[in-house]
Amino acid sequence: MPPEFVDLEAAGLGHLAGRVRAAALAPNWRTVLAVDALVGVVGIVVGVLVAAWWLVWPGAVIAGLGVLYVLAVGRRFLQWRWIRRQVGLD
């Protein structure tokens, strides 16, 4: 059971303590990131469909942006996992 209050100053996060989002400390943080990654996956699918039925270059751009979005969510996953370990939640 996670604590109700997390002391970010005592967690040793340094200058990052003021930038920690509440979602990173939520019990359903993996679900939050999974839904966020789904946005990027939809972008990839839309890009592939546009490339298949309309023009290749706009579809490739849309799909590329979807891939970048999924990669950004993956980076956020690593950050949030590190933060949770620092404060003793995982």
C-alpha positions in Angstrom: 0.0 0.0 0.0 1.6 3.3 -1.0 1.9 6.1 1.5 -0.7 8.9 1.4 2.1 11.5 1.5 5.4 11.3 -0.2 8.2 13.7 1.0 9.9 14.6 -2.3 12.6 16.7 -0.6 13.7 13.7 1.5 13.7 11.4 -1.5 16.9 12.9 -2.9 15.4 14.0 -6.2 17.3 17.3 -6.0 16.1 19.9 -8.5 13.6 17.4 -10.0 11.5 17.4 -6.9 9.5 20.5 -8.1 8.9 18.9 -11.5 7.4 15.5 -10.4 3.9 15.0 -11.7 1.2 13.6 -9.5 0.5 10.9 -12.1 4.0 9.5 -11.6 3.1 8.8 -8.0 -0.4 7.5 -8.7 -1.0 3.8 -8.1 -2.3 3.4 -11.7 0.7 5.1 -13.4 1.3 2.2 -15.8 -2.3 2.5 -17.0 -1.8 6.3 -17.5 1.2 5.6 -19.7 -0.4 2.8 -21.6 -3.3 5.0 -22.6 -0.9 7.7 -23.5 1.1 5.3 -25.7 -2.1 4.3 -27.3 -2.4 7.8 -28.8 0.9 7.3 -30.5 -0.2 3.8 -31.8 -3.3 5.4 -33.3 -1.1 7.9 -35.0 1.0 5.1 -36.5 -2.1 3.3 -37.7 -3.6 6.4 -39.2 -0.3 7.2 -40.9 -0.1 3.7 -42.4 -3.7 3.9 -43.6 -3.1 7.4 -45.2 0.0 6.0 -46.9 -1.9 3.0 -48.2 -5.0 4.8 -49.5 -3.9 8.3 -50.3 -0.3 9.6 -50.5 2.8 8.0 -49.1 4.7 11.0 -47.8 2.0 12.5 -45.6 1.3 9.0 -44.2 4.9 8.5 -43.5 5.1 11.8 -41.7 2.0 11.0 -39.6 3.3 7.5 -38.8 6.8 8.9 -37.9 5.2 11.3 -35.5 3.3 8.4 -33.9 6.6 6.5 -33.5 8.2 9.6 -31.9 5.3 9.9 -29.5 5.5 6.3 -28.5 9.2 6.7 -27.9 8.5 9.8 -25.8 6.1 7.8 -23.7 8.7 5.1 -23.2 11.2 7.7 -22.0 8.5 9.0 -19.6 8.0 5.4 -18.3 11.7 5.2 -17.5 11.6 8.6 -15.7 8.5 7.7 -13.7 9.9 4.3 -12.7 13.1 5.9 -11.5 11.1 8.6 -9.5 8.9 5.9 -7.9 12.0 3.9 -6.9 13.6 7.0 -5.4 10.6 7.7 -3.2 10.2 4.0 -2.3 6.9 3.2 -4.1 8.3 0.4 -6.2 
